[in-house]
Amino acid sequence: MTILDKIVSFKKDEISRKKNELLQVKKKVSKSSKRNHDFLAALKEPGLSIIAEFKRRSPSAGAIADDKEPEHQAVLFQKGGAGAVSVLTDAEFFGGTDQDIISVKKSVSIPVLRKDFIIDELQIYHSLFLGADAVLLIVRILEFEKLKDFISLVKKLGMDALVEAHNLKEIETALKAGAEIIGINNRNLDTFNINTETSLKLKNNIPDSVLSVSESGVTKRGQVEQIEKYGFNGVLIGTSLMRSSDPEQFIKNLVRSRQ
């Protein structure tokens, strides 16, 4: 069983345990709960948008920043010039909590992406309830019809979907399902190994009409410049940013300020 298999298996059990709670959340939320900030619009801004990620740990890296507070980090991310904040809410494998995204949402004026392993529509309603402006949908763990329905539901609820792919077949599936934003994950979700060339090799398969994000493994200004050169709209940076003693300056050093 791969790491991803373990995560998805646990997530199924978690959703089953919380079913009644999630059903109550679904009843509470509506279009009136619509997010305040536009994730897709942020990616359309001139230059390369930084999606700065808050996460405490990961299955591959172990403990990363257990002692850091989400609201404080998010404020520093925004001061550094991040265009959006990603918040990992999975507790079992990444040390996240629902409160993390609530705290971040109250602390910044830029869009907030809920990053989790979404396999049930109730999680999408829950994301809106928590205040997310966008959610992550992973092609690898969703059947085509479910992915298509989830993208449609996310849009209906006034959020945006970052649809994550790792290879050409998954990109084609994402496009066919109606993705408006595709993230190419440089991390292999079966092994959690990273190859930053993955994004560059696959970028040409995403049409200009669809926004694109490079995810994982970016630590240096040179990598960011190359990603921007290839025409990406955004880059998601997590581990290296969380390990930095000065995340505000870290972001400023990675990209030029928007004009």
Rosetta silent file (secondary structure, phi, psi, omega in degrees, C-alpha in Angstrom):
SEQUENCE: MTILDKIVSFKKDEISRKKNELLQVKKKVSKSSKRNHDFLAALKEPGLSIIAEFKRRSPSAGAIADDKEPEHQAVLFQKGGAGAVSVLTDAEFFGGTDQDIISVKKSVSIPVLRKDFIIDELQIYHSLFLGADAVLLIVRILEFEKLKDFISLVKKLGMDALVEAHNLKEIETALKAGAEIIGINNRNLDTFNINTETSLKLKNNIPDSVLSVSESGVTKRGQVEQIEKYGFNGVLIGTSLMRSSDPEQFIKNLVRSRQ
SCORE:     score description
SCORE:     0.000 S_00000001
   1 L     0.000  127.011 -179.983    0.000    0.000    0.000 S_00000001
   2 L   -75.581  169.569  177.206    1.442    3.387   -1.030 S_00000001
   3 H   -59.301  -42.693 -179.843    1.453    6.463    1.205 S_00000001
   4 H   -63.340  -41.638  177.910   -1.392    7.900   -0.847 S_00000001
   5 H   -58.386  -42.057  179.720   -3.410    4.695   -0.477 S_00000001
   6 H   -64.483  -41.787 -179.634   -3.003    4.906    3.291 S_00000001
   7 H   -64.301  -46.961 -178.454   -4.093    8.541    3.352 S_00000001
   8 H   -65.075  -40.271  178.151   -7.185    7.909    1.208 S_00000001
   9 H   -60.966  -44.980  178.613   -8.128    4.839    3.252 S_00000001
  10 H   -64.855  -38.631 -178.503   -7.888    6.830    6.472 S_00000001
  11 H   -63.862  -38.461  177.284   -9.842    9.702    4.893 S_00000001
  12 H   -60.980  -44.122  178.931  -12.711    7.361    4.005 S_00000001
  13 H   -65.074  -40.458 -179.656  -12.896    6.193    7.604 S_00000001
  14 H   -61.984  -45.138  179.604  -12.686    9.775    8.865 S_00000001
  15 H   -63.878  -39.452  178.580  -15.566   10.906    6.649 S_00000001
  16 H   -61.439  -41.052 -179.700  -17.630    7.922    7.777 S_00000001
  17 H   -68.558  -32.378 -175.317  -17.076    8.856   11.429 S_00000001
  18 L  -100.903   12.382 -172.396  -17.976   12.497   10.803 S_00000001
  19 H   -53.421  -50.226 -177.735  -20.875   11.847    8.404 S_00000001
  20 H   -62.516  -42.077  178.464  -23.622   13.275   10.594 S_00000001
  21 H   -61.769  -43.890 -179.076  -21.552   16.351   11.431 S_00000001
  22 H   -68.257  -34.800  177.301  -20.765   16.965    7.760 S_00000001
  23 H   -65.270  -37.188  176.483  -24.394   16.540    6.771 S_00000001
  24 H   -65.854  -37.584  177.937  -25.351   19.243    9.274 S_00000001
  25 H   -63.747  -42.995  179.910  -22.694   21.513    7.776 S_00000001
  26 H   -58.127  -38.810  179.782  -24.128   20.960    4.302 S_00000001
  27 H   -66.839  -29.523 -175.697  -27.526   22.139    5.527 S_00000001
  28 H   -80.675  -35.507 -173.117  -26.014   25.320    6.942 S_00000001
  29 L   -85.957  154.862  177.863  -23.986   26.500    3.971 S_00000001
  30 L  -158.133 -174.069  177.475  -25.326   28.091    0.806 S_00000001
  31 H   -61.845  -22.369  178.777  -24.262   30.553   -1.844 S_00000001
  32 H   -68.218  -15.309  178.208  -24.603   33.218    0.818 S_00000001
  33 H   -87.633    7.104 -175.460  -21.507   31.655    2.398 S_00000001
  34 L   -47.659  139.439 -178.401  -19.547   32.564   -0.730 S_00000001
  35 L   -63.923  160.856 -175.574  -15.885   33.339   -0.162 S_00000001
  36 L   -93.460  -20.263 -173.045  -14.677   36.938   -0.156 S_00000001
  37 L  -124.680  141.360 -171.564  -11.525   36.590   -2.244 S_00000001
  38 L   -95.823  108.051 -178.766  -11.087   35.250   -5.744 S_00000001
  39 H   -65.731  -45.113 -179.604   -8.369   32.593   -6.029 S_00000001
  40 H   -61.656  -42.983  179.554   -8.576   32.380   -9.815 S_00000001
  41 H   -62.967  -36.520  179.309   -8.340   36.169  -10.159 S_00000001
  42 H   -62.393  -36.804  179.582   -5.257   36.204   -7.928 S_00000001
  43 H   -73.222  -18.403  179.214   -3.517   33.810  -10.311 S_00000001
  44 L   -85.270   -7.396  179.214   -4.337   36.104  -13.219 S_00000001
  45 L   -60.990  151.776  179.121   -2.401   38.972  -11.671 S_00000001
  46 L   -57.101  144.294  179.940    0.758   40.067  -13.571 S_00000001
  47 L    82.629 -176.211 -178.481    3.851   38.022  -12.795 S_00000001
  48 L   -91.592  122.831  179.901    4.082   34.697  -11.013 S_00000001
  49 E   -82.664  133.873  175.493    1.791   34.319   -8.001 S_00000001
  50 E   -91.935  123.230  170.597    3.207   32.657   -4.903 S_00000001
  51 E  -100.176  103.253 -174.837    0.803   30.294   -3.142 S_00000001
  52 E   -88.854  128.243 -172.261    2.414   30.096    0.292 S_00000001
  53 E  -106.683  134.607  173.298    1.528   26.967    2.211 S_00000001
  54 E  -100.523  119.176  174.731    1.063   26.428    5.920 S_00000001
  55 L  -151.549  144.465 -176.107    1.727   22.871    7.037 S_00000001
  56 L   -89.521  -35.518 -179.517    3.175   21.407   10.208 S_00000001
  57 E  -159.347  174.170  177.111    4.470   18.098    8.915 S_00000001
  58 E  -150.078  159.962  179.693    4.244   15.602    6.066 S_00000001
  59 L   -60.875  -30.442 -177.163    4.624   11.830    5.592 S_00000001
  60 L   -87.912  -38.661 -175.398    7.864   12.338    3.674 S_00000001
  61 L   -96.127  -13.568 -175.612    9.515   15.164    5.652 S_00000001
  62 E    72.930 -147.408  179.533    8.201   14.362    9.119 S_00000001
  63 E   -66.755  131.930 -179.744    7.951   17.311   11.505 S_00000001
  64 L  -114.819  -51.718 -177.245    8.453   20.613    9.684 S_00000001
  65 L  -157.393   64.345 -177.622    7.141   23.392   11.911 S_00000001
  66 L   -64.742  -22.034 -173.534    4.984   22.071   14.750 S_00000001
  67 L   -93.507   -2.558 -175.322    5.586   25.203   16.815 S_00000001
  68 L   -92.552  143.918 -177.921    4.421   27.814   14.285 S_00000001
  69 L   -94.996  134.615 -174.847    1.009   29.472   14.414 S_00000001
  70 H   -60.442  -42.109 -177.314   -1.033   29.649   11.193 S_00000001
  71 H   -65.726  -39.848  179.265   -2.302   33.210   11.587 S_00000001
  72 H   -65.436  -45.461  179.556    1.201   34.595   12.267 S_00000001
  73 H   -62.985  -42.937 -177.615    2.710   32.722    9.332 S_00000001
  74 H   -62.248  -39.613  177.852   -0.083   33.781    6.995 S_00000001
  75 H   -62.043  -42.442  178.324    0.428   37.465    7.844 S_00000001
  76 H   -66.048  -37.682  177.113    4.141   37.110    7.061 S_00000001
  77 H   -59.465  -46.704 -178.241    3.293   35.321    3.805 S_00000001
  78 H   -66.440  -41.331  178.215    1.080   38.210    2.739 S_00000001
  79 H   -61.787  -32.513 -179.863    3.646   40.827    3.756 S_00000001
  80 H   -74.189  -16.423  178.378    6.215   38.994    1.662 S_00000001
  81 L   112.384   13.219  177.703    4.021   39.285   -1.410 S_00000001
  82 L   -63.059  143.363  179.175    2.202   35.948   -1.568 S_00000001
  83 L   -89.666  -17.212  179.423   -0.868   35.996   -3.782 S_00000001
  84 E  -161.189  162.666  176.524   -2.666   33.282   -1.815 S_00000001
  85 E  -119.990  132.354  173.987   -2.275   31.021    1.207 S_00000001
  86 E  -102.649  135.679 -179.451   -2.670   27.251    1.121 S_00000001
  87 E  -125.826  120.148  176.581   -3.637   25.528    4.370 S_00000001
  88 E   -82.065  119.358 -175.846   -3.295   21.793    4.915 S_00000001
  89 L  -103.686   -4.542  178.281   -6.170   20.675    7.108 S_00000001
  90 L   -66.866  126.926 -175.832   -5.477   16.922    7.245 S_00000001
  91 L   -86.266  -44.313 -171.217   -4.735   16.027   10.868 S_00000001
  92 L   -63.841  -42.886 -173.271   -3.487   12.449   10.731 S_00000001
  93 L  -107.682  -20.646 -176.138   -0.671   12.862    8.208 S_00000001
  94 L  -123.353   -0.999  176.401   -0.001   16.618    8.082 S_00000001
  95 L    72.214   18.066 -178.105   -0.889   17.867   11.554 S_00000001
  96 L   -87.146  168.357  176.430   -3.530   20.266   10.280 S_00000001
  97 L  -142.882  160.571  174.664   -6.834   21.317   11.828 S_00000001
  98 H   -61.987  -35.343 -178.548  -10.035   22.981   10.690 S_00000001
  99 H   -63.101  -28.087  179.468   -9.184   25.859   13.002 S_00000001
 100 H   -57.818  -46.567 -177.323   -6.003   26.520   11.010 S_00000001
 101 H   -72.932  -33.414  176.290   -7.935   27.638    7.961 S_00000001
 102 H   -63.439  -43.332 -179.747  -10.408   29.641   10.063 S_00000001
 103 H   -65.726  -42.680 -179.816   -7.506   31.461   11.736 S_00000001
 104 H   -64.991  -43.180 -178.193   -5.731   32.147    8.448 S_00000001
 105 H   -59.355  -36.384  179.947   -8.899   33.409    6.813 S_00000001
 106 H   -76.324  -17.221 -171.065   -9.358   35.971    9.594 S_00000001
 107 H   -97.502  -20.332 -174.771   -5.728   37.096    9.381 S_00000001
 108 L  -128.407  165.005  179.209   -5.206   37.873    5.688 S_00000001
 109 L  -113.167   13.766  176.379   -6.952   39.611    2.801 S_00000001
 110 L  -105.914  160.352 -176.758   -5.671   37.265    0.097 S_00000001
 111 L   -60.131  150.309 -179.931   -7.434   34.061   -1.075 S_00000001
 112 E  -120.941  125.548  178.189   -7.158   30.906    1.021 S_00000001
 113 E   -98.786  127.309  172.601   -6.901   27.439   -0.501 S_00000001
 114 E   -87.779  117.381  179.862   -7.991   24.430    1.520 S_00000001
 115 E  -106.825  114.441  179.987   -5.559   21.638    0.759 S_00000001
 116 L  -155.538 -174.764 -178.727   -6.803   18.220    1.777 S_00000001
 117 L  -105.570   89.231 -172.939   -7.691   14.871    0.242 S_00000001
 118 L   -86.599  118.377 -179.389  -11.229   15.478   -0.985 S_00000001
 119 L  -129.677   -0.777 -177.717  -13.104   12.312   -1.928 S_00000001
 120 L  -139.087  139.514 -178.172  -16.649   13.192   -0.847 S_00000001
 121 H   -60.343  -25.362  179.432  -18.852   16.158   -1.801 S_00000001
 122 H   -62.750  -29.634  177.629  -19.525   16.815    1.892 S_00000001
 123 H   -67.303  -29.416  178.924  -15.893   17.897    2.228 S_00000001
 124 H   -70.717  -44.736  175.592  -16.538   20.594   -0.375 S_00000001
 125 H   -61.982  -39.001  179.007  -19.474   22.006    1.586 S_00000001
 126 H   -64.002  -37.944  178.949  -17.317   21.795    4.700 S_00000001
 127 H   -61.663  -42.733  177.019  -14.557   23.759    2.953 S_00000001
 128 H   -63.579  -41.476  179.002  -17.005   26.561    2.208 S_00000001
 129 H   -59.680  -37.316 -179.505  -18.195   26.440    5.814 S_00000001
 130 H   -76.334  -15.988  178.398  -14.589   26.891    7.004 S_00000001
 131 L   106.369   10.401 -178.166  -14.167   29.924    4.756 S_00000001
 132 L   -65.464  142.751  173.983  -12.072   28.506    1.930 S_00000001
 133 L   -91.640  -21.399 -178.614  -11.898   30.454   -1.317 S_00000001
 134 E  -153.462  159.452  177.221  -10.640   27.409   -3.206 S_00000001
 135 E  -131.301  156.543  175.704  -10.136   23.682   -2.742 S_00000001
 136 E   -92.637  130.578  172.707   -7.663   21.125   -4.019 S_00000001
 137 E  -120.267  123.519 -174.502   -9.021   18.270   -6.147 S_00000001
 138 E  -101.847  116.052 -178.043   -6.552   15.482   -6.897 S_00000001
 139 H   -56.192  -40.346 -174.791   -7.117   13.646  -10.183 S_00000001
 140 H   -56.179  -27.991 -173.955   -5.200   10.615   -8.920 S_00000001
 141 H  -111.098    7.991 -177.602   -7.802    9.804   -6.248 S_00000001
 142 L  -126.317  135.660  171.981  -11.038   10.645   -8.082 S_00000001
 143 L   -68.570  154.769 -172.657  -12.940    8.832  -10.812 S_00000001
 144 H   -54.464  -50.048 -176.844  -13.640   11.012  -13.835 S_00000001
 145 H   -62.637  -37.225  178.901  -17.375   11.545  -13.244 S_00000001
 146 H   -68.698  -41.418  177.369  -16.791   12.412   -9.606 S_00000001
 147 H   -59.836  -46.285  179.733  -14.031   14.860  -10.543 S_00000001
 148 H   -60.340  -45.587  179.433  -16.308   16.494  -13.103 S_00000001
 149 H   -64.831  -38.720 -179.491  -19.166   16.744  -10.585 S_00000001
 150 H   -66.689  -41.811  178.105  -16.859   18.135   -7.901 S_00000001
 151 H   -60.944  -42.869  178.827  -15.492   20.840  -10.209 S_00000001
 152 H   -64.211  -43.129 -179.836  -19.057   21.827  -11.064 S_00000001
 153 H   -65.351  -43.380  178.984  -20.117   21.869   -7.399 S_00000001
 154 H   -57.389  -45.948  179.688  -17.122   23.955   -6.349 S_00000001
 155 H   -64.968  -42.175  179.418  -17.958   26.540   -8.999 S_00000001
 156 H   -59.747  -35.612 -178.614  -21.660   26.496   -8.057 S_00000001
 157 L   -83.968    1.084  175.300  -20.751   27.251   -4.443 S_00000001
 158 L    86.606   15.646  176.578  -18.657   30.247   -5.491 S_00000001
 159 L  -108.122  179.713  174.767  -15.214   28.753   -4.911 S_00000001
 160 E  -118.312  155.631  179.169  -12.406   27.771   -7.276 S_00000001
 161 E  -116.837  124.275  169.627  -10.801   24.350   -7.778 S_00000001
 162 E   -92.169  108.415 -174.717   -7.079   23.758   -8.116 S_00000001
 163 E   -95.598  117.213 -170.699   -7.094   20.440   -9.975 S_00000001
 164 E   -95.900  131.575  178.467   -3.882   18.541   -9.364 S_00000001
 165 E  -130.828  160.596 -179.313   -2.189   16.295  -11.918 S_00000001
 166 L  -128.547  -11.124 -179.809    1.176   14.520  -12.069 S_00000001
 167 L  -149.793  176.362 -175.800    1.355   13.192  -15.627 S_00000001
 168 H   -60.846  -43.582 -179.289   -0.043   13.734  -19.130 S_00000001
 169 H   -59.755  -41.120 -179.593   -2.978   11.365  -18.680 S_00000001
 170 H   -70.140  -34.656  175.500   -4.080   13.172  -15.526 S_00000001
 171 H   -63.585  -44.723  179.206   -3.788   16.560  -17.234 S_00000001
 172 H   -62.011  -39.280  177.366   -5.998   15.319  -20.052 S_00000001
 173 H   -64.320  -43.684  179.581   -8.519   14.036  -17.504 S_00000001
 174 H   -60.815  -43.835 -179.920   -8.493   17.378  -15.674 S_00000001
 175 H   -65.038  -44.255 -179.789   -9.104   19.291  -18.902 S_00000001
 176 H   -63.496  -31.658 -179.102  -11.903   16.959  -19.975 S_00000001
 177 H   -79.996   -9.161  176.502  -13.537   17.380  -16.558 S_00000001
 178 L   100.635   21.824 -179.855  -13.604   21.162  -16.962 S_00000001
 179 L   -63.094  134.840  175.309  -10.649   22.318  -14.858 S_00000001
 180 L  -100.886  -19.325  176.527   -9.951   26.055  -15.011 S_00000001
 181 E  -134.578  123.293  178.406   -6.790   25.801  -12.910 S_00000001
 182 E  -116.113  127.245  174.345   -4.405   22.855  -13.163 S_00000001
 183 E  -102.583  127.468  175.415   -1.612   22.276  -10.688 S_00000001
 184 E   -96.128  115.048 -178.091    1.240   20.040  -11.774 S_00000001
 185 E   -86.175  119.913  177.288    2.600   18.308   -8.698 S_00000001
 186 L   -73.714   -8.910  179.523    6.328   17.692   -8.858 S_00000001
 187 E   -96.121  126.938  174.113    5.816   15.180   -6.057 S_00000001
 188 L   -73.616  116.110 -173.551    4.921   11.617   -6.969 S_00000001
 189 L   -73.466  -10.052  174.690    1.988   10.882   -4.658 S_00000001
 190 L   -82.979  -41.906 -176.956    2.763    7.156   -4.575 S_00000001
 191 L  -106.179  -19.202 -175.069    6.368    7.528   -3.398 S_00000001
 192 L    67.359   14.998  172.718    6.355   11.219   -2.318 S_00000001
 193 L   -77.250  150.535 -175.756    9.644   11.678   -4.196 S_00000001
 194 E  -115.724  136.813  171.807   10.104   15.067   -5.893 S_00000001
 195 L  -136.971  105.709 -174.871   11.350   15.935   -9.373 S_00000001
 196 L   -69.352   -8.517  176.434   11.012   19.644  -10.158 S_00000001
 197 H   -76.611  -16.415 -177.071   11.448   18.936  -13.876 S_00000001
 198 H   -55.560  -48.154 -179.819    7.989   17.355  -13.943 S_00000001
 199 H   -59.347  -44.960 -175.853    6.194   20.702  -14.234 S_00000001
 200 H   -65.515  -36.403 -179.170    8.464   21.944  -16.984 S_00000001
 201 H   -71.236  -29.679 -173.610    8.055   18.792  -19.049 S_00000001
 202 H   -99.392  -12.365 -172.401    4.271   18.832  -18.826 S_00000001
 203 H   -55.086  -39.903 -176.502    3.469   22.566  -19.088 S_00000001
 204 H   -64.121  -12.628 -179.563    2.966   22.576  -22.869 S_00000001
 205 H   -86.881   -2.665  178.080    0.041   20.185  -22.446 S_00000001
 206 L  -104.622  119.860 -178.908   -2.005   22.851  -20.651 S_00000001
 207 L   -65.727  156.696 -178.182   -3.705   25.326  -23.028 S_00000001
 208 L   -62.541  -22.536 -179.233   -3.263   29.049  -22.434 S_00000001
 209 L   -74.281  -11.920  179.454   -6.960   29.340  -21.604 S_00000001
 210 L  -111.317  131.233  179.819   -6.368   27.272  -18.444 S_00000001
 211 E   -72.943  151.679 -175.672   -4.321   28.651  -15.548 S_00000001
 212 E  -133.267  144.064 -179.508   -1.361   26.599  -14.367 S_00000001
 213 E  -132.404  134.703  173.644    0.470   26.141  -11.065 S_00000001
 214 E   -95.908  129.731 -174.791    3.730   24.337  -10.331 S_00000001
 215 E  -121.390  138.007  168.469    3.641   22.539   -6.975 S_00000001
 216 L    80.884  139.176  170.358    6.302   21.147   -4.619 S_00000001
 217 L    85.457    2.810 -177.577   10.073   21.161   -4.407 S_00000001
 218 L   -89.442  124.957 -177.230   10.755   24.831   -5.118 S_00000001
 219 L  -132.293  -15.673 -171.428   13.418   26.343   -2.867 S_00000001
 220 L  -127.252  155.076  178.575   15.472   28.773   -4.974 S_00000001
 221 H   -58.604  -39.022 -179.306   15.026   31.963   -6.968 S_00000001
 222 H   -60.612  -38.461  177.965   16.446   30.248  -10.067 S_00000001
 223 H   -65.618  -42.378 -179.992   13.681   27.632   -9.977 S_00000001
 224 H   -63.093  -43.129  179.720   11.030   30.324   -9.662 S_00000001
 225 H   -62.527  -38.748  179.217   12.464   32.247  -12.611 S_00000001
 226 H   -68.501  -41.556  178.221   12.439   29.094  -14.724 S_00000001
 227 H   -61.663  -42.132  178.403    8.860   28.287  -13.764 S_00000001
 228 H   -66.060  -38.647  179.617    7.815   31.825  -14.691 S_00000001
 229 H   -61.623  -34.569 -179.406    9.721   31.568  -17.975 S_00000001
 230 L   -77.627   -5.756  173.755    7.735   28.455  -18.876 S_00000001
 231 L    96.155   15.772  176.697    4.519   30.443  -18.510 S_00000001
 232 L   -69.987  150.369  176.880    3.081   29.242  -15.218 S_00000001
 233 L   -88.333  -26.919 -177.717    0.643   31.534  -13.432 S_00000001
 234 E  -152.225  164.301  174.913    1.580   30.396   -9.953 S_00000001
 235 E  -138.066  131.573  179.924    3.906   28.305   -7.835 S_00000001
 236 E   -98.602  124.303 -176.602    2.968   26.586   -4.580 S_00000001
 237 E  -125.070  126.701 -176.384    5.717   26.560   -1.949 S_00000001
 238 L  -123.333  -78.286 -170.875    5.406   24.764    1.369 S_00000001
 239 H   -55.440  -51.027 -177.252    8.208   22.934    3.164 S_00000001
 240 H   -63.336  -34.498  179.465   11.082   25.307    2.383 S_00000001
 241 H   -71.274  -41.846  179.746    8.928   28.283    3.330 S_00000001
 242 H   -67.811  -27.607  179.696    7.777   26.747    6.610 S_00000001
 243 H   -83.770  -11.612 -178.714   11.369   25.943    7.564 S_00000001
 244 L   -72.628  140.141  177.007   12.504   29.497    6.925 S_00000001
 245 L   -78.393  -14.749  179.640   13.200   31.674    9.951 S_00000001
 246 L  -139.695   76.630 -176.459   12.019   34.701    7.949 S_00000001
 247 H   -60.603  -31.208  178.441    9.220   33.644    5.562 S_00000001
 248 H   -61.518  -49.391  179.920    8.438   37.232    4.604 S_00000001
 249 H   -70.482  -32.320  178.964   11.954   37.818    3.302 S_00000001
 250 H   -57.551  -46.263  179.806   12.086   34.300    1.861 S_00000001
 251 H   -67.119  -43.026  179.123    9.190   35.121   -0.459 S_00000001
 252 H   -60.355  -34.632  179.549   10.629   38.513   -1.352 S_00000001
 253 H   -73.978  -22.718 -177.146   13.901   36.847   -2.316 S_00000001
 254 H   -80.716  -38.215 -175.297   12.132   34.342   -4.565 S_00000001
 255 L  -134.433  154.946  174.458   10.174   36.713   -6.764 S_00000001
 256 L   -74.073  150.219  176.672   10.202   40.283   -7.899 S_00000001
 257 L   -63.645  144.742  178.083    7.423   42.494   -6.533 S_00000001
 258 L   -65.534  144.376  178.904    4.402   42.787   -8.803 S_00000001
 259 L   -86.689    0.000    0.000    4.267   45.901  -10.896 S_00000001
